[in-house]
Amino acid sequence: MKLTYHGHSCFFVETASARLIIDPFLTGNPNASIAAADVHCEYVLISHGHEDHIGDALAIARANGATIVANYEVAEYLGAQGAKFHAMNPGGAWTFPFGRVKLTLAHHSASVNAGLNPVYLGAPCGIIVEADGRRLYHAGDTALFLDMQLIARGGLDAALLPIGDNFTMGLADALDALDFLKPKVAVPMHYNTWPPIAQDPAAFARAAAARGHAVNPLRPGESLTV
């Protein structure tokens, strides 16, 4: 399984039989390392209904004939606009041709058109992808929560964790999340896109190493094979 980071919370995942993009916020993302028009995939996975995670999902799904995989409300919302979709909800799993996807809890909020007319789009989620004998956890946007210990059951080859603070876990809570999850490697995400979520990923990696955890802060465009 090969992961390529494209800034914010967006990852391109290549398995033996399919290509997936998670939280494809590319247009308007100052750290994006690829344009939406250059994405070629079969599946689009979305953690929750904020614009910086739904992002270019609809355009990518339409251009590729890709299937959107998301919670029920996000899937139906994009399906109503012409996308193919598979709707799920936290705790549920489904086996696709490339492998298994399970949605987990995440503690956050989820809406589009924030302001006077927000459209709430169901529960925010984390995403577990099992393919090629590997187990990947994308935490989405979340606070620290004790049930991360349950997500760790079966082991994690990689965990993608927000560290930006303000809207999600910050560095201290993300370190505790590593203690709960115990992944073989972690990749920080959801930081340095805008000033309110500015963080030093190298400092996070050093602090994690002091606790016995491996952290690889990928720069946008860089890849990791797990």
LINFENWO-V936847 format. One record per residue. N is the residue number from 0. SS is DSSP state (h for helix, s for strand, l for the rest). OMEGA is omega as a letter, one per 40 degrees, with the letter a starting at -180 (NA if undefined). D_CENTER is the distance of its C-alpha to the mean C-alpha in whole Angstrom. Layout:
# LINFENWO-V936847
n=N ss=SS omega=OMEGA d_center=D_CENTER
n=N ss=SS omega=OMEGA d_center=D_CENTER
This chain:
# LINFENWO-V936847
n=0 ss=l omega=a d_center=15
n=1 ss=s omega=i d_center=15
n=2 ss=s omega=i d_center=11
n=3 ss=s omega=a d_center=12
n=4 ss=s omega=i d_center=10
n=5 ss=l omega=i d_center=11
n=6 ss=l omega=a d_center=11
n=7 ss=l omega=i d_center=9
n=8 ss=l omega=a d_center=5
n=9 ss=l omega=i d_center=6
n=10 ss=s omega=i d_center=7
n=11 ss=s omega=a d_center=10
n=12 ss=s omega=i d_center=11
n=13 ss=s omega=i d_center=14
n=14 ss=l omega=a d_center=16
n=15 ss=l omega=a d_center=20
n=16 ss=l omega=a d_center=20
n=17 ss=l omega=i d_center=17
n=18 ss=s omega=a d_center=15
n=19 ss=s omega=i d_center=11
n=20 ss=s omega=a d_center=9
n=21 ss=s omega=i d_center=5
n=22 ss=l omega=a d_center=6
n=23 ss=l omega=i d_center=9
n=24 ss=l omega=a d_center=11
n=25 ss=l omega=i d_center=13
n=26 ss=l omega=a d_center=17
n=27 ss=l omega=i d_center=18
n=28 ss=l omega=a d_center=15
n=29 ss=l omega=a d_center=18
n=30 ss=l omega=a d_center=16
n=31 ss=l omega=a d_center=15
n=32 ss=l omega=i d_center=16
n=33 ss=l omega=i d_center=17
n=34 ss=l omega=a d_center=18
n=35 ss=h omega=a d_center=17
n=36 ss=h omega=a d_center=20
n=37 ss=h omega=i d_center=19
n=38 ss=l omega=i d_center=16
n=39 ss=l omega=a d_center=18
n=40 ss=l omega=i d_center=16
n=41 ss=l omega=a d_center=17
n=42 ss=s omega=i d_center=13
n=43 ss=s omega=a d_center=11
n=44 ss=s omega=a d_center=8
n=45 ss=l omega=a d_center=7
n=46 ss=l omega=a d_center=6
n=47 ss=l omega=a d_center=9
n=48 ss=l omega=i d_center=12
n=49 ss=l omega=a d_center=12
n=50 ss=h omega=a d_center=13
n=51 ss=h omega=i d_center=11
n=52 ss=h omega=i d_center=8
n=53 ss=h omega=i d_center=11
n=54 ss=l omega=a d_center=12
n=55 ss=l omega=a d_center=14
n=56 ss=h omega=a d_center=13
n=57 ss=h omega=a d_center=16
n=58 ss=h omega=a d_center=18
n=59 ss=h omega=i d_center=16
n=60 ss=h omega=i d_center=17
n=61 ss=h omega=a d_center=20
n=62 ss=h omega=a d_center=21
n=63 ss=h omega=a d_center=20
n=64 ss=l omega=a d_center=21
n=65 ss=l omega=i d_center=17
n=66 ss=s omega=i d_center=16
n=67 ss=s omega=i d_center=14
n=68 ss=s omega=a d_center=12
n=69 ss=s omega=i d_center=11
n=70 ss=s omega=a d_center=13
n=71 ss=h omega=a d_center=17
n=72 ss=h omega=i d_center=17
n=73 ss=h omega=a d_center=15
n=74 ss=h omega=i d_center=16
n=75 ss=h omega=i d_center=19
n=76 ss=h omega=i d_center=19
n=77 ss=h omega=i d_center=18
n=78 ss=h omega=i d_center=20
n=79 ss=l omega=i d_center=23
n=80 ss=l omega=i d_center=22
n=81 ss=l omega=a d_center=23
n=82 ss=l omega=i d_center=20
n=83 ss=s omega=a d_center=20
n=84 ss=s omega=i d_center=17
n=85 ss=s omega=a d_center=17
n=86 ss=s omega=i d_center=16
n=87 ss=s omega=i d_center=15
n=88 ss=l omega=a d_center=15
n=89 ss=l omega=a d_center=14
n=90 ss=l omega=a d_center=16
n=91 ss=l omega=i d_center=17
n=92 ss=s omega=i d_center=16
n=93 ss=s omega=i d_center=17
n=94 ss=s omega=i d_center=19
n=95 ss=s omega=i d_center=18
n=96 ss=l omega=a d_center=20
n=97 ss=l omega=a d_center=18
n=98 ss=s omega=a d_center=17
n=99 ss=s omega=i d_center=15
n=100 ss=s omega=i d_center=12
n=101 ss=s omega=i d_center=12
n=102 ss=s omega=a d_center=11
n=103 ss=s omega=i d_center=12
n=104 ss=s omega=i d_center=13
n=105 ss=l omega=a d_center=11
n=106 ss=l omega=a d_center=14
n=107 ss=l omega=i d_center=13
n=108 ss=l omega=a d_center=15
n=109 ss=l omega=i d_center=14
n=110 ss=s omega=i d_center=16
n=111 ss=s omega=a d_center=17
n=112 ss=l omega=a d_center=21
n=113 ss=l omega=a d_center=21
n=114 ss=l omega=a d_center=24
n=115 ss=l omega=a d_center=27
n=116 ss=l omega=a d_center=26
n=117 ss=l omega=i d_center=22
n=118 ss=s omega=a d_center=21
n=119 ss=s omega=a d_center=19
n=120 ss=l omega=i d_center=17
n=121 ss=l omega=a d_center=16
n=122 ss=l omega=i d_center=14
n=123 ss=l omega=a d_center=11
n=124 ss=s omega=i d_center=9
n=125 ss=s omega=a d_center=7
n=126 ss=s omega=i d_center=7
n=127 ss=s omega=i d_center=9
n=128 ss=s omega=i d_center=10
n=129 ss=s omega=a d_center=14
n=130 ss=s omega=i d_center=16
n=131 ss=l omega=a d_center=19
n=132 ss=l omega=i d_center=19
n=133 ss=s omega=a d_center=16
n=134 ss=s omega=a d_center=14
n=135 ss=s omega=i d_center=10
n=136 ss=s omega=i d_center=8
n=137 ss=s omega=a d_center=4
n=138 ss=l omega=a d_center=6
n=139 ss=l omega=i d_center=5
n=140 ss=l omega=a d_center=8
n=141 ss=l omega=i d_center=10
n=142 ss=l omega=i d_center=14
n=143 ss=l omega=i d_center=15
n=144 ss=l omega=a d_center=17
n=145 ss=l omega=a d_center=19
n=146 ss=l omega=i d_center=18
n=147 ss=h omega=i d_center=15
n=148 ss=h omega=i d_center=18
n=149 ss=h omega=i d_center=18
n=150 ss=h omega=a d_center=15
n=151 ss=l omega=a d_center=16
n=152 ss=l omega=a d_center=19
n=153 ss=l omega=i d_center=19
n=154 ss=l omega=i d_center=18
n=155 ss=l omega=i d_center=15
n=156 ss=l omega=i d_center=15
n=157 ss=s omega=i d_center=12
n=158 ss=s omega=i d_center=10
n=159 ss=s omega=a d_center=7
n=160 ss=s omega=i d_center=8
n=161 ss=s omega=i d_center=9
n=162 ss=l omega=a d_center=13
n=163 ss=l omega=a d_center=14
n=164 ss=l omega=a d_center=16
n=165 ss=l omega=i d_center=18
n=166 ss=l omega=a d_center=15
n=167 ss=l omega=i d_center=13
n=168 ss=l omega=i d_center=14
n=169 ss=l omega=a d_center=16
n=170 ss=h omega=a d_center=17
n=171 ss=h omega=a d_center=20
n=172 ss=h omega=i d_center=18
n=173 ss=h omega=i d_center=15
n=174 ss=h omega=i d_center=18
n=175 ss=h omega=i d_center=19
n=176 ss=h omega=i d_center=15
n=177 ss=h omega=i d_center=16
n=178 ss=h omega=i d_center=19
n=179 ss=h omega=a d_center=18
n=180 ss=h omega=i d_center=16
n=181 ss=l omega=i d_center=18
n=182 ss=l omega=i d_center=15
n=183 ss=l omega=i d_center=17
n=184 ss=l omega=i d_center=15
n=185 ss=s omega=i d_center=13
n=186 ss=s omega=i d_center=11
n=187 ss=s omega=i d_center=11
n=188 ss=s omega=i d_center=8
n=189 ss=l omega=i d_center=9
n=190 ss=l omega=i d_center=13
n=191 ss=l omega=i d_center=16
n=192 ss=l omega=i d_center=15
n=193 ss=l omega=a d_center=18
n=194 ss=h omega=a d_center=21
n=195 ss=h omega=i d_center=19
n=196 ss=h omega=i d_center=16
n=197 ss=l omega=i d_center=18
n=198 ss=l omega=i d_center=18
n=199 ss=l omega=a d_center=20
n=200 ss=h omega=i d_center=17
n=201 ss=h omega=i d_center=20
n=202 ss=h omega=i d_center=22
n=203 ss=h omega=a d_center=19
n=204 ss=h omega=i d_center=19
n=205 ss=h omega=i d_center=23
n=206 ss=h omega=i d_center=23
n=207 ss=h omega=i d_center=20
n=208 ss=h omega=i d_center=23
n=209 ss=h omega=i d_center=26
n=210 ss=l omega=i d_center=24
n=211 ss=l omega=a d_center=24
n=212 ss=l omega=i d_center=20
n=213 ss=l omega=i d_center=19
n=214 ss=s omega=i d_center=16
n=215 ss=l omega=i d_center=16
n=216 ss=l omega=a d_center=15
n=217 ss=l omega=i d_center=14
n=218 ss=l omega=i d_center=16
n=219 ss=l omega=a d_center=14
n=220 ss=l omega=i d_center=16
n=221 ss=l omega=a d_center=16
n=222 ss=s omega=i d_center=15
n=223 ss=s omega=i d_center=15
n=224 ss=s omega=a d_center=17
n=225 ss=l omega=NA d_center=16
